Amino acid sequence: MVNILLCGGSGVRLWPLSREFYPKQFCNLTGECSLFQETLLRNGESCEKTVVVTNERHYPLAKTQLDQLELENVEFILEPVGRNTAPAITLACLSLSGEDTVFVTPSDHYIKDGNRYNEVVNKAKTLAGAGYLVTFGVKPYYPETGFGYIEAEGEDAISFKEKPGEKTAREYLDAGKYYWNSGMFVFKVKTFLDEIGYHSGGILSASKEAFEHREYSGGITRITKSYMEKIPADSVDYAVLEKSNKIKMVVLDVGWSDLGSFEAIYGISTRDLNGNVSASGNIFLNSKNNLVVSKNRPVTLIDADDLVVVDTDDAVLISKKGSSQKIKQALPEIENISPGITKKHTILRETK
């Protein structure tokens, strides 16, 4: 099996910890390795080869972190511009044999139970061998409005739902047959190319043209910008999954998180007796349920509860827990005041 590792993103939701030039997959959020490195190691247990699809700007970071692991049989496809997940997956599939089974994953997710993860992936691989496009659904435990949902009955995926409002998300939770869409898939290359050709032929034909005009050297495929820009931009959900009748879903009951917010990082982190998540050296007086991310200087909280505090070498974020994703609304003004600060990377890489 081949891991198609999607390594894009702009680092917006976790600013100032991650930046456009140093997005969250390259940050150390959960342990000694970055999320990108953890994904490479985790998926290497079930995959014999990896194809990393990333943009040209992030390639040096990805290559440096890959070299630290000393892994073999890893190739890169470099995109000059992003065109969303459907073209990225299509280009990767065009580099492989039609009989290859691929495991498509983001590079910035957290998995708690590695053994169960391998079991679930093997189950999906069996279904893929029978000609299905297999997606992974996560049983929701609260009414999340930031994820798409999959309606399913057993292994049958009935429909895909857009990110809902809070009322609809609560209805999904109560119904018991809706799952968070993890953005992970397993399928045969031939099955995927046949389906995208049938449902979104423009993406397939333009991707083929771009791939034919690629530059290849030393395990690195570079797509020419003029051809990349001709590929229609679309997500794999819109382009294929919502239209195909060959979809199956496997429940991803492995302690999954997309780590898409500081609240999500808090949720998977070890807490002290007062519910605080912090590196050593920070001080809490009559304060509880806080997340403090700081490395270069101590942070002291007094009579403060439910805060997110992120202190980097060039910026500080302070937010009530539950509101940190509103940083997206502030970034244009931050960039206007301090040009480049939302793009350049910071020294800080630790959360605990």
Secondary structure as GFF3:
##gff-version 3
##sequence-region A 1 352
A	DSSP	beta_strand	2	7	.	.	.	ID=ss1
A	DSSP	three_ten_helix	24	26	.	.	.	ID=ss2
A	DSSP	alpha_helix	35	43	.	.	.	ID=ss3
A	DSSP	beta_strand	49	55	.	.	.	ID=ss4
A	DSSP	three_ten_helix	56	58	.	.	.	ID=ss5
A	DSSP	alpha_helix	59	69	.	.	.	ID=ss6
A	DSSP	beta_strand	74	79	.	.	.	ID=ss7
A	DSSP	alpha_helix	85	94	.	.	.	ID=ss8
A	DSSP	beta_strand	101	106	.	.	.	ID=ss9
A	DSSP	beta_strand	110	111	.	.	.	ID=ss10
A	DSSP	alpha_helix	114	129	.	.	.	ID=ss11
A	DSSP	beta_strand	133	138	.	.	.	ID=ss12
A	DSSP	beta_strand	149	153	.	.	.	ID=ss13
A	DSSP	beta_strand	156	161	.	.	.	ID=ss14
A	DSSP	alpha_helix	166	175	.	.	.	ID=ss15
A	DSSP	beta_strand	178	188	.	.	.	ID=ss16
A	DSSP	alpha_helix	189	199	.	.	.	ID=ss17
A	DSSP	alpha_helix	201	212	.	.	.	ID=ss18
A	DSSP	beta_strand	215	217	.	.	.	ID=ss19
A	DSSP	beta_strand	220	222	.	.	.	ID=ss20
A	DSSP	alpha_helix	225	228	.	.	.	ID=ss21
A	DSSP	alpha_helix	236	236	.	.	.	ID=ss22
A	DSSP	pi_helix	237	241	.	.	.	ID=ss23
A	DSSP	beta_strand	247	251	.	.	.	ID=ss24
A	DSSP	beta_strand	256	257	.	.	.	ID=ss25
A	DSSP	alpha_helix	262	268	.	.	.	ID=ss26
A	DSSP	beta_strand	277	278	.	.	.	ID=ss27
A	DSSP	beta_strand	283	285	.	.	.	ID=ss28
A	DSSP	beta_strand	291	294	.	.	.	ID=ss29
A	DSSP	beta_strand	300	302	.	.	.	ID=ss30
A	DSSP	beta_strand	307	311	.	.	.	ID=ss31
A	DSSP	beta_strand	316	320	.	.	.	ID=ss32
A	DSSP	three_ten_helix	324	326	.	.	.	ID=ss33
A	DSSP	alpha_helix	327	337	.	.	.	ID=ss34
###
